[in-house]
Every structure is written in structure tokens, then in C-alpha cells.
Amino acid sequence: MILIQGHIRVAPETIAKLKAAAAPLITATREEPGCLAYSFAEDIADPGLVHIAERWASEEALDAHNRTAHLTTFMGQLPALAPQAIRVARYDGAGERVLVGA
């Protein structure tokens, strides 16, 4: 399993524009083969900070995602949002152990 975690920081007054740009990306990505989870979440304690969390079943699925039109479109919209910080990192995971819940 491949895990992607990251964040995008924008000015708090820009968060609505970031959400509007990300919504079609999220919807389309969740339909991709091999996408196990894909979410952007606004930090409730830090206005303007959006956390990114992804899980992919395989290298091939992630590679295919990185070539999609919806990701290209979103990445093209980012400069206009004047992000203050962006960081996205990849982690390789061997398995999962549920700590709480079903």
C-alpha cells in the first residue's frame, strides 16, 4: 500500500477557492481504480491549512492518477491561490492495523 500525506496552506480568506478547486479533483480521484482513500480536510484549529491524505493499492494506480486530467487541472489552479506552503510526502506501507473502530 502507498500512503500520501501532505498539506497546503493558503490565506484563510482563500480557503473557499481552494475547496472549489479541489472538489472536482477529489470526486474524480475517488472513482479511479486502486484509489483506497483520497481526502482534503481543513484543519479546525489552524485556518487556511488543508491536510491531504491518500491511500493507493499499487504503484500503477498512483502513476495513473498522476497522469490524469483532473490532477493536471487542479495543479494548474494552485498558483492563482497563492499557497503559502505545500508539502506532500509518500510513504510505503506493508499493512494496516486498526487501532480504534471496526
C-alpha positions in Angstrom: 0.0 0.0 0.0 1.2 3.5 -0.8 0.3 6.4 1.6 0.5 10.0 0.7 0.3 12.7 3.3 0.7 16.4 2.9 -0.8 19.9 3.4 -1.5 23.1 1.5 -1.6 26.4 3.4 -3.4 29.3 1.9 -4.6 32.6 3.4 -7.8 31.9 5.4 -9.8 34.1 3.0 -8.7 31.9 0.1 -9.9 28.6 1.6 -13.3 28.7 -0.3 -11.4 29.0 -3.6 -9.2 26.1 -2.7 -12.2 23.9 -1.7 -13.9 24.8 -5.1 -10.7 23.8 -7.0 -10.2 20.6 -5.0 -13.8 19.3 -5.1 -13.8 18.0 -8.7 -10.3 16.5 -8.2 -11.5 14.6 -5.1 -14.7 13.4 -6.7 -12.9 12.1 -9.9 -9.9 10.6 -8.0 -12.1 8.6 -5.7 -13.5 6.8 -8.8 -10.0 5.8 -10.0 -9.1 2.1 -9.9 -6.7 1.5 -7.0 -7.7 4.6 -5.0 -8.4 3.3 -1.5 -8.8 6.8 0.1 -8.5 10.4 -1.0 -9.3 13.4 1.1 -8.6 17.0 1.8 -9.5 18.3 5.2 -9.5 21.8 6.6 -7.7 22.0 10.0 -10.3 23.2 12.5 -7.6 24.7 14.8 -5.5 26.4 12.0 -7.4 28.4 9.5 -6.1 28.2 5.9 -4.4 24.8 6.5 -5.7 21.8 4.5 -4.4 18.3 5.2 -4.1 15.8 2.3 -4.4 12.1 2.9 -4.3 9.4 0.2 -4.1 5.6 0.1 -3.3 3.7 -3.1 -3.4 0.0 -3.8 -0.4 -0.1 -6.1 2.4 1.9 -7.8 0.5 1.5 -11.1 -2.6 3.1 -9.6 -0.7 6.1 -8.3 1.2 6.5 -11.6 -2.1 6.5 -13.5 -3.5 9.1 -11.0 -0.5 11.4 -11.6 -1.3 11.4 -15.3 -5.0 12.3 -15.0 -6.5 15.5 -16.5 -8.2 16.3 -13.1 -4.9 16.4 -11.3 -3.3 18.4 -14.0 -6.2 20.9 -13.9 -6.0 21.2 -10.1 -2.2 21.7 -10.1 -2.7 24.4 -12.8 -5.1 26.3 -10.5 -2.8 26.3 -7.5 -0.6 29.3 -8.4 -3.7 31.6 -8.5 -4.5 30.5 -4.9 -1.1 31.8 -3.8 -0.2 28.9 -1.5 2.0 29.9 1.4 3.2 26.3 1.8 2.8 23.0 0.1 4.3 19.7 1.3 3.3 16.2 0.0 5.2 13.1 1.0 5.0 9.4 0.1 5.2 6.5 2.5 5.2 2.8 1.6 3.2 0.7 4.0 3.1 -3.1 4.3 -0.2 -3.4 6.1 -2.8 -2.0 8.3 -3.7 -2.5 11.9 -7.0 -0.9 13.1 -6.4 0.8 16.4 -10.0 2.0 17.1 -13.3 1.1 15.5 -14.4 -1.6 13.1 
